[in-house]
Amino acid sequence: MIPTKLWLLSVTLLLTTHTASSKPLVIACPENLPIITVGSKIIEHAYAKLGITLSYRALPAKRSIQYANEGKADGELLRVASFAPDYPNLIKIPVAISYLEQSLFSATHKHGPSTCRGLSAYRVGVIRGVKHAETCAQHAKEVIRYNDMNQMMRVLNTGRIDFVISGKVTASLRLNGLGLSNINALEPPLSRAPLYHYLNKKHQALASQLHGIFLAMHNSGELEKIREDTVTALLASPSPDMTCLSDR
């Protein structure tokens, strides 16, 4: 736990250099994934504690993190930790703000491998640029990469591929919208991967402050409550908004 007085002092110092009148920080985010809705809700609560507003730039998954690494955006919404070594200009805020349950989906198999290594006999679909899925799929007999999840799910529905690797919430929401009821998430999930917020290295001081804020939100249960409330609302909605959000 960070001492309260020290944390409050450091936040006050940051607020003197980045006031509410400053331009919003630009956060890059992958397009059309529900996890970004969860992530944006969480980070907006955190940045609001510093009096900082946000705007977003939605891009294809791979381009999004490149955009932040190049300094064209101030940060990347959230990613798995394995991205960090490939993007040296990004600082990982070392408190997981959410998590991703990596699952297999299939229209033709009721059971599947329990690990990524078990995919060696199968054709597998992934979204291009989604690191956790591409890493897992490297063990498959054949990997087919897609730019659009709706297209990937429609192909899965035909049986031309055996499995799709996706975040459980992400794919479940897409399937609800597409009405593809014969595609199922296989249990249990392959893994649960923590997700982290990243800032461009030009924001080193801000990264330190966010670390303290995220840690306090984690310890109080605020992070998990925001995640649970947002996921529940997404799953209950007939037309969920899977975009980066801004409430301010």
Secondary structure, DSSP 8 states (H G I E B T S, - for coil): ---HHHHHHHHHHHHTTS-TTS--EEEEEESS-HHHHHHHHHHHHHHHTTT--EEEEEE-HHHHHHHHHTTSSSEEEEEEGGGGGG-TTEEE-SS--EEEEEEEEESS-SS--SSGGGGTTSEEEEETT-HHHHHHHTTSSEEEEES-HHHHHHHHHHTSSSEEEEEHHHHHHHHHHHT-TT-EE-SS-SEEEEEEEEEEGGGHHHHHHHHHHHHHHHHHTHHHHHHHHHHHHHHH-SS---S-----
